[in-house]
């Protein structure tokens, strides 16, 4: 009965954006990507603390491989290697549009453009996304 209830909810959420991973899978991927991003730059002392700060700030975020996966109006943050000696998570903004390989974000004050090739992107999960990931966790346990 519980299995049918979960499957029913998963099937009825027919939106274009669907979380297909569990919370643990999402968190593990974010941690791996961030650690791999920082690894070559840990010779700089500031980056040890920045690594831990970044991991803490990215709780509730998902790593994005393909910019076309990001629904409009979702909040996006990113890592850039521009200042490799002091890597920090950039604030980002809400996705307005995608023009080729550039993301147009609104920070709440200004509009900014980010070149996808030069950054590592993370998208903030909304409550519905977290709920869906939790259901995926439960569905995976019941198989």
C-alpha positions in Angstrom: 0.0 0.0 0.0 2.8 2.4 0.9 4.7 1.5 -2.2 1.7 2.3 -4.4 1.1 5.6 -2.6 4.7 6.7 -3.3 4.6 5.6 -6.9 1.3 7.3 -7.4 2.8 10.6 -6.1 5.8 10.2 -8.3 3.8 9.5 -11.4 1.3 12.4 -10.8 4.0 15.1 -10.6 4.2 15.6 -14.3 6.4 18.7 -14.6 9.2 19.4 -17.0 11.8 19.4 -14.1 12.1 16.3 -12.1 14.6 15.2 -9.6 15.7 11.7 -10.4 18.2 11.3 -7.6 18.0 10.7 -3.9 19.2 13.4 -1.3 22.3 11.3 -0.5 23.2 11.0 -4.2 22.8 14.7 -4.7 24.9 15.6 -1.6 27.6 13.1 -2.5 27.9 14.4 -6.0 28.1 18.0 -4.8 30.8 17.1 -2.3 32.8 15.1 -4.9 32.6 18.0 -7.5 33.7 20.6 -4.9 36.6 18.6 -3.6 37.8 17.8 -7.2 37.4 21.6 -8.0 39.6 22.6 -5.0 42.1 19.8 -5.1 44.7 21.4 -7.5 44.6 24.6 -5.5 45.0 23.3 -1.9 48.6 24.5 -2.0 47.2 27.9 -1.1 46.4 28.1 2.6 43.1 30.1 2.2 41.6 27.4 0.1 41.5 24.8 2.9 39.0 27.0 4.8 37.2 28.1 1.6 36.7 24.4 0.7 34.8 23.7 4.0 32.9 27.0 3.7 31.8 26.1 0.2 30.6 22.7 1.2 28.6 24.2 4.1 27.1 26.9 1.8 26.1 24.3 -0.8 23.8 22.3 1.5 20.5 22.1 -0.3 22.1 22.6 -3.8 22.6 20.3 -6.7 25.5 20.1 -9.1 24.5 21.0 -12.7 26.3 19.4 -15.6 24.1 20.7 -18.4 22.8 24.3 -18.3 19.7 23.3 -20.1 18.7 21.2 -17.0 18.2 24.4 -15.0 14.6 25.6 -15.0 14.0 29.4 -15.2 13.7 31.2 -11.9 15.9 28.8 -10.0 18.7 30.2 -7.9 22.2 29.4 -9.2 25.6 29.7 -7.5 29.0 29.0 -9.1 32.7 28.4 -8.6 35.2 30.1 -10.8 39.0 29.6 -11.0 39.6 33.2 -11.8 41.2 33.9 -8.3 42.7 30.4 -7.9 44.7 31.4 -4.9 41.5 32.3 -2.9 38.7 30.2 -4.4 35.3 31.1 -3.0 31.7 30.3 -3.9 30.2 33.2 -5.9 26.7 34.5 -4.9 25.0 34.0 -8.3 21.4 34.8 -8.9 18.1 33.7 -10.3 18.2 32.2 -13.8 16.4 34.5 -16.3 17.5 33.0 -19.6 20.2 31.0 -21.4 21.8 32.4 -24.5 24.0 29.7 -26.1 26.7 29.1 -23.5 25.9 32.1 -21.3 23.5 32.2 -18.3 21.6 35.5 -17.6 21.1 35.8 -13.9 19.3 38.4 -11.7 20.9 39.0 -8.3 18.1 41.0 -6.9 19.8 44.3 -7.8 21.6 43.8 -11.1 21.7 41.4 -14.1 24.8 39.4 -14.7 26.0 37.1 -17.5 28.1 34.0 -16.7 30.0 32.0 -19.3 29.3 28.3 -18.6 32.7 27.2 -19.9 34.5 29.1 -17.1 32.4 28.0 -14.0 31.1 25.0 -12.1 27.4 25.5 -11.5 25.1 24.6 -8.6 21.4 25.0 -8.4 19.4 25.6 -5.2 16.8 22.9 -4.7 13.3 24.1 -3.9 11.1 22.4 -1.3 9.2 20.4 -3.9 12.6 19.2 -5.3 13.8 18.1 -1.9 10.5 16.3 -1.3 10.7 14.5 -4.6 14.3 13.5 -3.8 13.1 12.2 -0.4 10.4 10.2 -2.2 13.1 8.8 -4.5 15.0 7.8 -1.3 11.9 5.9 0.0 11.2 4.4 -3.4 14.8 3.1 -3.7 14.5 1.5 -0.2 11.4 -0.3 -1.2 12.8 -2.0 -4.3 
